[in-house]
Amino acid sequence: MAAILELTGVSKSFGEGKNRNEVLKNVNLSVEEGEFIAILGFSGAGKSTLISMLAGLAEPDEGEILFRGERIKGPSPKRGVVFQNYSLMPWLSVVSNVALAVDSVHTSKSREERTALIDKYVTMVGLGHARDRKPAELSGGMRQRVSVARALSMQPELLLLDEPLSALDALTRAKLQDEFAAISQEEKKTIILITNDVDEAILLADRIVPLTPGPGATLGPSFNVALPRPRDRAAMNSSEEFIRIRAAVTEYLIGAGADRKSEQTSGIVLPNVVPITRKPATDKLPAVYTERAKSAIEKGYVEFFEVTKTYPTPKGPLTVVDGFDLKMKKGEFISIIGHSGCGKSTVLSMAAGLNPISSGGIILDGREVSGAGPDRAVVFQAPSLMPWLTARENVALGVDRVYPTASPAERRDVVEYYLERVGLGDAMHRHAADLSNGMKQRVGIARAFALSPKLLLLDEPFGMLDSLTRWELQEVLMDVWSRTKVTAICVTHDVDEAILLADRVVMMSNGPKAKIGNIMEVDLPRPRSRKALLDHPDYYAYREELLEFLEAYEGGANPQEEQLAAIREKRAARIARQKSNNPIVAAE
């Protein structure tokens, strides 16, 4: 089949002289008619620069880009684009926003034909019921559907998607991925998707082409996705081909990311200083706790006892979390997962002392949690740093308070030790305002561990980062945690992250009145890395259980205990089968 798009020796730089930044270098790609290509790469590698050149919004410094044998010179309705950010006219309705594109491109069509075209694509993206709403009345996912409808209504020969789903929550993103897959099959268009999500690329694409890290990024080897369509994400988890291609792409990207890293080797040793939170506990346990859990201190280093959170509303009390019960051993790592609105972050905020408990209680090392304190460190989804302070000064704020009897030199060593552990040894004197989001979150992780807390609380700490940066920081977190073994709870919506980090995964039922729906013990060896997990024969059994659990609760469903038990039994049966088929694993 003939190529519809060809890139030959394409390079692009910005700036002049010492400030010159070589973004892309010697990019070569050939795309066939009707092919769905996913270009997968790290943040800052030049993915959006590449899509801008394909759209005709920028020109290469070297090389050429041919569309149907002709050099691209400026934008064209033959190449439709959907960007990460929705560029809609806020004063126009859904239909009117789509009509702007239709009326400007299809000038030879009659009014009736243009109206039919608008209706077709508004309906195709599932917005028939919202056709008269303005963007301010739409959710983020619905706004992105408008952008897709507008691009498709131009009936382009090539559709360019520039990370169109990266700003959306996990559930909305999954729904739109399924819609994109259906639309691509219905429209049979040539599509190039820019993404940083390996699973998204495998779900949608015929071929995956990784972009190496910048500067001077170029395209790596192609990976063909030989999976039948339509593709179901839950069913794919059991596919040997899915597991193979996922491992191959992931391994390549991990290797490419590792090549750009440099080790920090200044030799700073963590001083043997005791934080203020390690003083002996003298507080009495709350009466309700003493009565109902006589042996709590022996049984649990951390214990949530019938924790409930209720908010007053004009329609009456709203119970968000209803009877959250959990005991944790010292040094245990728990992940909490569930759909949006299930109370995950509410549980974490109550443990942090940032949100009062309506009833029940939380005990940490023999003391009732009441208000925030330095014995609990929190890493939020959005980095909460003082922008006018350096990375080092941000970490030192907490260290100076927590180690009042340590010498200035010892406190300095604590700060610098953890900044180096998270890979910021050469950037600790940069102001927070000058750091990328990934670097800011590294500062947050360093600050949390530097407090030597009794309990580390992580509230979707990597949720705002692209998938590949998230991988890197998960590895950083695991490395630092393995040195401290601090008791930790991580709220996440990422199935792979939950398994990678945790000793147990707590799955929440839907809210309101959310409870623990299931607890899965993760019996995988530590220390863990993403590559090691992908190679482990039981990994996909754990993944399947989490995916099936989330699917059971999808859309506000309330599954019966029999269904949840069947999910647990399926994992146990699969692991037993894998062990029986693998003599080495069975012998262990």
C-alpha positions as CSV (number, residue, x, y, z in Angstrom):
1,M,0.0,0.0,0.0
2,A,1.3,3.5,-0.9
3,A,2.5,5.8,1.8
4,I,0.3,8.8,2.5
5,L,2.9,10.5,4.7
6,E,6.7,10.4,4.5
7,L,9.3,12.1,6.8
8,T,12.9,12.0,5.6
9,G,15.8,13.4,7.7
10,V,13.6,15.8,9.6
11,S,15.4,18.0,12.2
12,K,14.1,20.9,14.2
13,S,15.8,23.4,16.6
14,F,14.8,26.5,18.5
15,G,17.0,29.4,19.6
16,E,20.4,30.7,18.4
17,G,24.0,30.3,19.5
18,K,24.5,29.0,23.1
19,N,20.7,29.1,23.6
20,R,20.1,26.8,20.6
21,N,18.0,23.7,21.6
22,E,18.1,20.8,19.1
23,V,14.6,19.2,19.7
24,L,14.4,16.7,16.8
25,K,17.2,15.2,14.8
26,N,17.0,13.0,11.7
27,V,13.5,11.8,12.1
28,N,12.4,9.2,9.4
29,L,8.9,7.8,9.1
30,S,6.6,6.3,6.5
31,V,2.9,6.0,7.1
32,E,0.6,3.9,4.9
33,E,-3.0,4.8,3.9
34,G,-5.4,3.8,6.7
35,E,-2.7,3.0,9.2
36,F,-3.1,4.0,12.9
37,I,0.4,5.0,14.3
38,A,1.1,5.8,17.9
39,I,4.2,7.9,18.6
40,L,5.2,7.3,22.2
41,G,7.8,9.3,24.1
42,F,9.0,11.2,27.1
43,S,7.9,14.8,28.0
44,G,10.1,17.3,26.3
45,A,11.2,14.9,23.6
46,G,9.6,16.9,20.9
47,K,6.3,15.0,20.3
48,S,4.2,18.2,20.0
49,T,6.9,19.8,17.8
50,L,6.6,16.9,15.5
51,I,2.8,17.1,15.3
52,S,3.0,20.8,14.6
53,M,5.2,20.2,11.6
54,L,2.9,17.4,10.3
55,A,0.0,19.9,10.7
56,G,1.9,22.5,8.8
57,L,2.1,24.9,11.8
58,A,5.9,24.7,11.8
59,E,8.6,23.9,9.2
60,P,11.6,21.6,9.7
61,D,15.1,23.1,9.6
62,E,16.3,20.1,7.7
63,G,14.7,17.3,5.7
64,E,11.3,17.2,4.2
65,I,7.7,16.1,5.1
66,L,5.7,14.8,2.1
67,F,1.9,14.4,2.2
68,R,0.7,12.4,-0.8
69,G,4.0,13.1,-2.5
70,E,3.9,16.9,-2.0
71,R,5.8,18.9,0.5
72,I,3.7,20.3,3.4
73,K,3.5,24.0,3.3
74,G,1.2,25.4,5.9
75,P,-2.1,24.1,7.4
76,S,-4.6,22.2,5.4
77,P,-8.1,20.8,6.1
78,K,-6.8,17.5,4.7
79,R,-4.9,17.2,8.0
80,G,-7.2,17.6,11.0
81,V,-5.7,18.2,14.5
82,V,-7.0,17.5,18.0
83,F,-4.8,19.1,20.6
84,Q,-4.3,18.3,24.3
85,N,-6.1,21.6,25.3
86,Y,-9.6,22.2,24.0
87,S,-9.6,25.3,21.8
88,L,-13.3,25.9,21.7
89,M,-15.3,29.2,21.4
90,P,-16.8,29.6,24.9
91,W,-19.8,31.6,23.7
92,L,-20.8,29.0,21.1
93,S,-22.8,25.8,21.5
94,V,-21.4,22.3,20.7
95,V,-23.1,22.4,17.3
96,S,-21.9,25.9,16.6
97,N,-18.3,25.1,17.4
98,V,-18.4,22.1,15.0
99,A,-20.2,24.3,12.4
100,L,-17.3,26.7,12.3
101,A,-15.1,24.0,10.9
102,V,-17.8,22.6,8.6
103,D,-18.8,25.9,7.1
104,S,-15.2,27.0,6.5
105,V,-14.1,23.7,4.8
106,H,-17.1,22.4,3.0
107,T,-18.1,25.6,1.2
108,S,-19.3,23.7,-1.9
109,K,-21.9,21.7,0.1
110,S,-25.4,22.8,0.6
111,R,-26.7,24.0,3.9
112,E,-28.6,20.7,4.3
113,E,-25.5,18.7,3.6
114,R,-23.4,20.7,6.1
115,T,-26.1,20.3,8.8
116,A,-26.2,16.6,8.2
117,L,-22.4,16.4,8.5
118,I,-22.5,18.3,11.8
119,D,-25.2,16.1,13.2
120,K,-23.4,13.0,12.1
121,Y,-20.2,13.7,14.0
122,V,-21.8,15.3,17.1
123,T,-23.8,12.1,17.4
124,M,-20.8,9.9,16.7
125,V,-18.9,11.3,19.7
126,G,-21.9,10.9,21.9
127,L,-22.9,14.5,22.3
128,G,-26.4,14.4,20.7
129,H,-27.9,15.1,24.1
130,A,-25.7,18.1,24.7
131,R,-25.7,19.7,21.2
132,D,-27.0,23.1,22.5
133,R,-24.7,23.4,25.5
134,K,-21.8,25.8,25.7
135,P,-18.3,24.6,26.7
136,A,-18.6,26.0,30.2
137,E,-21.5,23.6,30.8
138,L,-19.4,20.5,29.6
139,S,-17.0,18.3,31.5
140,G,-13.4,18.0,30.3
141,G,-14.1,14.8,28.5
142,M,-17.2,16.3,26.7
143,R,-15.1,19.3,25.6
144,Q,-12.5,17.0,24.1
145,R,-15.4,15.1,22.3
146,V,-16.3,18.4,20.7
147,S,-12.7,18.9,19.5
148,V,-12.8,15.4,18.0
149,A,-16.2,16.0,16.3
150,R,-14.9,19.2,14.8
151,A,-11.8,17.6,13.4
152,L,-13.7,14.6,12.0
153,S,-16.4,16.9,10.5
154,M,-13.7,18.5,8.2
155,Q,-13.3,14.9,6.8
156,P,-9.5,15.1,6.8
157,E,-7.5,12.4,5.0
158,L,-5.1,12.4,8.0
159,L,-6.1,12.9,11.6
160,L,-3.4,14.1,14.1
161,L,-4.1,13.6,17.8
162,D,-1.7,15.5,20.1
163,E,-2.0,13.8,23.5
164,P,-5.8,14.4,23.4
165,L,-6.6,12.5,26.6
166,S,-3.7,13.3,28.8
167,A,-5.5,16.0,30.8
168,L,-8.5,13.7,31.7
169,D,-9.1,11.5,34.7
170,A,-8.5,7.7,34.3
171,L,-12.1,6.7,33.9
172,T,-13.0,9.4,31.3
173,R,-9.7,8.7,29.5
174,A,-10.6,5.0,29.3
175,K,-14.1,5.8,27.9
176,L,-12.7,8.1,25.2
177,Q,-10.0,5.6,24.3
178,D,-12.8,3.1,23.5
179,E,-14.7,5.8,21.5
180,F,-11.5,6.6,19.5
181,A,-11.0,2.9,18.8
182,A,-14.6,2.6,17.5
183,I,-14.4,5.9,15.5
184,S,-11.1,4.8,13.9
185,Q,-12.7,1.6,12.7
186,E,-15.9,3.3,11.4
187,E,-14.0,6.2,9.6
188,K,-11.1,4.1,8.4
189,K,-8.8,7.2,8.5
190,T,-5.1,7.4,8.7
191,I,-4.4,8.5,12.2
192,I,-1.2,9.6,14.1
193,L,-1.6,9.6,17.8
194,I,0.9,11.3,20.1
195,T,0.8,9.8,23.6
196,N,2.9,8.9,26.6
197,D,0.7,5.9,27.7
198,V,1.8,2.5,26.5
199,D,-1.5,0.8,27.2
200,E,-3.3,3.5,25.2
201,A,-1.0,3.0,22.3
202,I,-1.5,-0.7,22.3
203,L,-5.3,-0.4,22.6
204,L,-5.6,1.9,19.6
205,A,-2.6,1.6,17.2
206,D,-1.5,-0.7,14.4
207,R,2.1,0.3,15.0
208,I,3.9,1.9,17.9
209,V,7.0,4.1,17.2
210,P,8.9,5.4,20.3
211,L,10.6,8.8,20.3
212,T,13.9,8.7,22.1
213,P,14.5,11.3,24.9
214,G,15.7,14.7,23.9
215,P,17.6,16.8,23.1
216,G,18.1,15.6,19.5
217,A,15.3,13.1,19.8
218,T,14.7,10.7,17.0
219,L,12.4,7.8,16.3
220,G,13.3,4.3,17.5
221,P,12.3,0.9,16.2
222,S,8.7,0.2,15.2
223,F,6.6,-2.3,17.2
224,N,3.7,-3.9,15.2
225,V,0.5,-4.5,17.3
226,A,-0.9,-7.7,16.0
227,L,-4.0,-7.8,18.1
228,P,-7.5,-8.4,16.6
229,R,-10.1,-5.6,16.7
230,P,-12.2,-4.6,18.5
231,R,-9.8,-4.6,21.5
232,D,-11.1,-5.0,25.0
233,R,-8.6,-3.8,27.7
234,A,-9.7,-6.4,30.3
235,A,-9.5,-9.3,27.7
236,M,-6.2,-8.0,26.4
237,N,-4.7,-8.5,29.9
238,S,-4.9,-12.3,29.3
239,S,-3.5,-12.1,25.7
240,E,0.1,-13.5,25.3
241,E,0.6,-11.1,22.4
242,F,-0.5,-8.1,24.5
243,I,1.9,-9.2,27.3
244,R,4.7,-9.6,24.8
245,I,4.3,-6.3,23.0
246,R,3.8,-4.4,26.3
247,A,6.9,-5.9,27.7
248,A,8.9,-5.1,24.6
249,V,7.8,-1.5,24.4
250,T,8.2,-0.9,28.1
251,E,11.7,-2.4,28.1
252,Y,12.8,-0.3,25.2
253,L,11.5,2.9,26.9
254,I,13.0,2.0,30.3
255,G,16.4,1.5,28.5
256,A,16.1,4.8,26.6
257,G,15.2,6.6,29.9
258,A,18.1,5.0,31.7
259,D,20.6,6.1,29.1
260,R,19.8,9.8,29.9
261,K,20.3,9.5,33.6
262,S,23.5,10.2,35.6
263,E,24.3,8.8,39.0
264,Q,24.8,11.1,42.0
265,T,27.9,10.0,43.9
266,S,28.8,12.8,46.4
267,G,29.0,10.2,49.2
268,I,26.8,12.0,51.7
269,V,25.8,9.6,54.5
270,L,22.5,10.0,56.4
271,P,23.4,11.1,59.9
272,N,22.1,9.2,62.9
273,V,19.7,11.8,64.3
274,V,16.4,11.2,65.9
275,P,13.3,13.3,64.8
276,I,11.0,14.8,67.4
277,T,8.2,12.4,66.4
278,R,10.2,9.5,67.9
279,K,9.7,10.6,71.4
280,P,7.8,8.1,73.6
281,A,4.1,8.2,73.3
282,T,2.3,9.3,76.5
283,D,-1.2,10.0,75.2
284,K,-4.0,7.8,76.3
285,L,-6.0,5.9,73.7
286,P,-9.5,7.2,73.0
287,A,-12.2,5.5,75.1
288,V,-14.1,4.1,72.1
289,Y,-10.9,2.6,70.8
290,T,-9.9,1.1,74.2
291,E,-13.4,-0.5,74.5
292,R,-13.6,-2.0,71.1
293,A,-10.0,-2.9,70.3
294,K,-8.2,-3.8,73.5
295,S,-5.1,-5.2,71.8
296,A,-4.8,-2.7,69.0
297,I,-1.2,-1.6,69.6
298,E,0.0,-5.2,69.3
299,K,-2.1,-5.9,66.3
300,G,-1.7,-2.8,64.3
301,Y,0.9,0.0,64.1
302,V,-1.7,1.9,62.2
303,E,-5.4,1.2,62.6
304,F,-8.5,2.7,61.1
305,F,-11.5,1.8,63.3
306,E,-14.9,2.3,61.7
307,V,-13.8,5.6,60.2
308,T,-16.7,7.6,58.8
309,K,-16.8,10.9,57.0
310,T,-20.1,12.8,56.7
311,Y,-20.6,16.3,55.1
312,P,-23.7,18.5,55.7
313,T,-25.6,19.4,52.6
314,P,-28.8,21.3,51.9
315,K,-30.5,18.0,51.3
316,G,-29.2,16.5,54.5
317,P,-26.0,14.6,55.7
318,L,-23.9,13.0,52.9
319,T,-21.8,10.1,54.1
320,V,-18.8,9.8,51.8
321,V,-16.8,7.1,53.7
322,D,-18.8,4.7,55.8
323,G,-16.9,2.4,58.2
324,F,-13.4,2.2,56.8
325,D,-11.6,-0.5,58.9
326,L,-8.0,-1.4,58.3
327,K,-5.0,-2.5,60.3
328,M,-1.4,-2.0,59.1
329,K,1.9,-3.5,60.3
330,K,4.8,-1.3,60.8
331,G,6.8,-0.9,57.6
332,E,3.8,-2.0,55.4
333,F,3.0,-0.3,52.1
334,I,-0.7,0.0,51.3
335,S,-2.2,1.2,48.0
336,I,-5.8,2.4,47.9
337,I,-7.6,2.2,44.5
338,G,-11.1,2.9,43.3
339,H,-13.2,5.0,41.0
340,S,-13.5,8.8,41.3
341,G,-15.7,9.8,44.2
342,C,-15.1,6.6,46.2
343,G,-13.5,8.5,49.1
344,K,-9.8,7.5,48.6
345,S,-8.4,11.0,49.2
346,T,-10.9,11.6,52.0
347,V,-9.5,8.6,53.9
348,L,-6.0,9.9,53.3
349,S,-6.8,13.5,54.4
350,M,-8.3,12.1,57.6
351,A,-5.2,10.1,58.3
352,A,-3.1,13.3,57.7
353,G,-5.2,15.2,60.2
354,L,-6.3,17.7,57.5
355,N,-9.9,16.6,57.6
356,P,-11.8,15.9,60.8
357,I,-13.2,12.4,61.3
358,S,-17.0,12.3,61.7
359,S,-16.9,9.0,63.7
360,G,-14.5,6.2,64.5
361,G,-10.8,6.8,65.0
362,I,-7.3,6.4,63.6
363,I,-4.4,5.2,65.7
364,L,-0.8,5.7,64.8
365,D,1.9,4.1,67.0
366,G,-0.4,4.1,70.0
367,R,-1.7,7.7,69.6
368,E,-5.0,8.9,68.2
369,V,-4.7,11.1,65.2
370,S,-6.1,14.5,65.9
371,G,-4.9,17.3,63.6
372,A,-1.9,17.5,61.4
373,G,1.6,16.7,62.7
374,P,5.2,16.0,61.6
375,D,4.8,12.3,62.4
376,R,2.8,12.1,59.1
377,A,4.3,13.4,55.9
378,V,2.0,14.0,52.9
379,V,2.9,14.2,49.2
380,F,0.0,15.7,47.2
381,Q,-0.8,15.4,43.5
382,A,0.1,19.0,42.9
383,P,3.5,20.0,44.2
384,S,3.1,22.3,47.2
385,L,6.4,24.2,47.2
386,M,7.4,27.7,48.1
387,P,8.3,29.0,44.6
388,W,10.7,31.7,45.8
389,L,12.8,29.1,47.7
390,T,15.3,26.7,46.3
391,A,14.7,22.9,46.3
392,R,17.1,22.6,49.2
393,E,15.4,25.4,51.2
394,N,12.0,23.8,50.6
395,V,13.2,20.5,52.2
396,A,15.0,22.3,55.0
397,L,11.8,24.0,56.2
398,G,10.6,20.8,57.6
399,V,13.9,19.3,58.6
400,D,14.8,22.3,60.8
401,R,11.6,21.8,62.7
402,V,11.6,18.0,63.0
403,Y,15.3,17.7,64.2
404,P,15.6,20.5,66.7
405,T,18.5,18.8,68.6
406,A,20.6,18.0,65.5
407,S,23.5,20.3,64.5
408,P,23.2,22.5,61.4
409,A,25.7,20.2,59.6
410,E,23.6,17.1,60.5
411,R,20.4,18.8,59.3
412,R,22.1,19.9,56.1
413,D,23.2,16.3,55.5
414,V,19.6,15.0,56.0
415,V,18.4,17.5,53.4
416,E,21.1,16.8,50.8
417,Y,21.0,13.1,51.3
418,Y,17.3,12.8,50.3
419,L,17.6,15.3,47.4
420,E,20.4,13.2,46.0
421,R,18.4,10.1,46.5
422,V,15.6,11.5,44.3
423,G,18.1,12.6,41.6
424,L,18.3,16.4,42.4
425,G,21.9,16.6,43.7
426,D,22.8,18.9,40.9
427,A,19.6,21.0,41.0
428,M,19.1,21.5,44.8
429,H,20.0,25.2,44.6
430,R,17.5,25.9,41.8
431,H,14.4,27.8,42.7
432,A,11.2,25.8,42.8
433,A,9.6,28.1,40.2
434,D,12.3,27.0,37.7
435,L,11.7,23.3,38.1
436,S,9.6,21.0,35.9
437,N,6.5,19.3,37.4
438,G,8.4,16.1,37.7
439,M,11.3,17.8,39.5
440,K,9.0,19.6,41.8
441,Q,7.4,16.2,42.8
442,R,10.9,14.8,43.4
443,V,11.4,17.7,45.9
444,G,8.1,16.8,47.5
445,I,9.2,13.1,47.9
446,A,12.6,14.2,49.3
447,R,10.9,16.5,51.8
448,A,8.5,13.8,53.0
449,F,11.2,11.2,53.6
450,A,13.5,13.7,55.2
451,L,11.0,14.2,58.0
452,S,11.5,10.6,58.9
453,P,7.7,10.3,59.5
454,K,5.9,7.4,61.2
455,L,3.4,7.4,58.3
456,L,4.0,8.5,54.7
457,L,0.8,9.5,52.9
458,L,0.8,9.8,49.1
459,D,-2.3,11.3,47.4
460,E,-2.0,10.4,43.7
461,P,1.6,11.8,43.8
462,F,2.3,11.2,40.1
463,G,-1.2,11.9,38.8
464,M,-0.3,15.1,37.0
465,L,2.7,13.6,35.3
466,D,3.0,11.9,32.0
467,S,3.3,8.1,32.1
468,L,7.0,7.8,31.4
469,T,8.0,10.5,34.0
470,R,5.6,8.6,36.4
471,W,7.6,5.4,35.8
472,E,10.8,7.2,36.7
473,L,9.4,8.6,39.9
474,Q,7.9,5.3,40.9
475,E,11.3,3.8,40.7
476,V,12.7,6.7,42.8
477,L,10.0,6.3,45.4
478,M,10.7,2.5,45.6
479,D,14.4,3.1,45.9
480,V,14.1,5.6,48.8
481,W,11.3,3.6,50.5
482,S,13.5,0.4,50.4
483,R,16.1,2.3,52.5
484,T,13.6,3.6,55.1
485,K,10.8,1.0,55.1
486,V,8.5,3.8,56.4
487,T,4.8,2.7,56.8
488,A,3.1,4.2,53.8
489,I,-0.3,4.6,52.2
490,C,-0.7,5.6,48.5
491,V,-3.9,6.7,46.9
492,T,-3.8,5.9,43.2
493,H,-6.0,5.3,40.1
494,D,-3.2,3.5,38.3
495,V,-3.4,-0.3,38.5
496,D,0.2,-0.9,37.6
497,E,1.3,1.7,40.2
498,A,-0.8,0.1,42.9
499,I,0.8,-3.4,42.3
500,L,4.3,-2.0,42.0
501,L,4.3,-0.1,45.3
502,A,2.1,-2.2,47.6
503,D,2.2,-5.1,50.0
504,R,-1.6,-5.0,49.9
505,V,-4.0,-3.2,47.6
506,V,-7.2,-1.9,49.2
507,M,-10.0,-1.6,46.7
508,M,-12.8,0.9,47.5
509,S,-16.5,0.4,46.6
510,N,-18.3,3.3,44.9
511,G,-19.4,6.3,46.9
512,P,-21.3,7.7,48.6
513,K,-21.1,5.4,51.7
514,A,-17.9,3.9,50.3
515,K,-16.3,0.9,52.1
516,I,-13.5,-1.4,51.5
517,G,-14.7,-3.8,48.7
518,N,-11.7,-6.1,48.6
519,I,-8.1,-6.4,49.8
520,M,-5.5,-8.0,47.6
521,E,-2.2,-9.2,49.1
522,V,0.7,-8.6,46.6
523,D,3.1,-11.5,47.1
524,L,5.8,-10.3,44.7
525,P,9.5,-10.1,45.6
526,R,11.1,-6.9,46.7
527,P,13.0,-4.8,45.7
528,R,10.6,-4.3,42.8
529,S,11.1,-2.6,39.4
530,R,8.7,-2.3,36.5
531,K,10.8,-4.5,34.3
532,A,11.0,-7.2,37.0
533,L,7.2,-7.2,37.5
534,L,6.6,-7.5,33.7
535,D,8.8,-10.6,33.8
536,H,7.1,-12.2,36.8
537,P,4.6,-15.0,35.9
538,D,2.0,-13.8,38.5
539,Y,2.0,-10.1,37.7
540,Y,-0.8,-10.2,35.1
541,A,-3.0,-12.3,37.5
542,Y,-2.8,-9.5,40.1
543,R,-3.5,-6.9,37.3
544,E,-6.5,-8.9,36.1
545,E,-8.0,-8.9,39.5
546,L,-7.7,-5.1,39.9
547,L,-9.1,-4.5,36.4
548,E,-12.0,-6.8,37.0
549,F,-12.7,-5.2,40.3
550,L,-12.8,-1.7,38.8
551,E,-14.9,-3.0,35.9
552,A,-17.4,-4.5,38.4
553,Y,-17.8,-1.1,40.1
554,E,-17.8,0.9,36.8
555,G,-20.5,3.4,36.3
556,G,-21.7,3.4,39.9
557,A,-22.5,-0.4,39.9
558,N,-22.9,-2.2,43.2
559,P,-21.7,-5.8,42.6
560,Q,-22.7,-8.7,44.9
561,E,-20.2,-10.4,47.2
562,E,-20.4,-13.5,45.0
563,Q,-19.0,-11.5,42.0
564,L,-16.1,-10.2,44.1
565,A,-15.4,-13.6,45.4
566,A,-15.3,-15.0,41.9
567,I,-12.7,-12.4,40.9
568,R,-10.5,-13.4,43.8
569,E,-10.9,-17.1,43.0
570,K,-10.0,-16.5,39.4
571,R,-6.7,-14.9,40.4
572,A,-5.9,-17.8,42.8
573,A,-6.7,-20.4,40.1
574,R,-4.6,-18.6,37.5
575,I,-1.6,-18.4,39.8
576,A,-1.9,-22.1,40.7
577,R,-2.1,-22.9,37.0
578,Q,1.0,-20.8,36.2
579,K,3.0,-22.5,39.0
580,S,2.0,-26.0,37.8
581,N,3.1,-25.1,34.3
582,N,6.4,-23.7,35.5
583,P,8.5,-26.3,37.4
584,I,11.0,-23.6,38.6
585,V,8.2,-21.4,40.1
586,A,6.5,-24.5,41.5
587,A,9.7,-25.6,43.2
588,E,10.0,-22.2,44.9
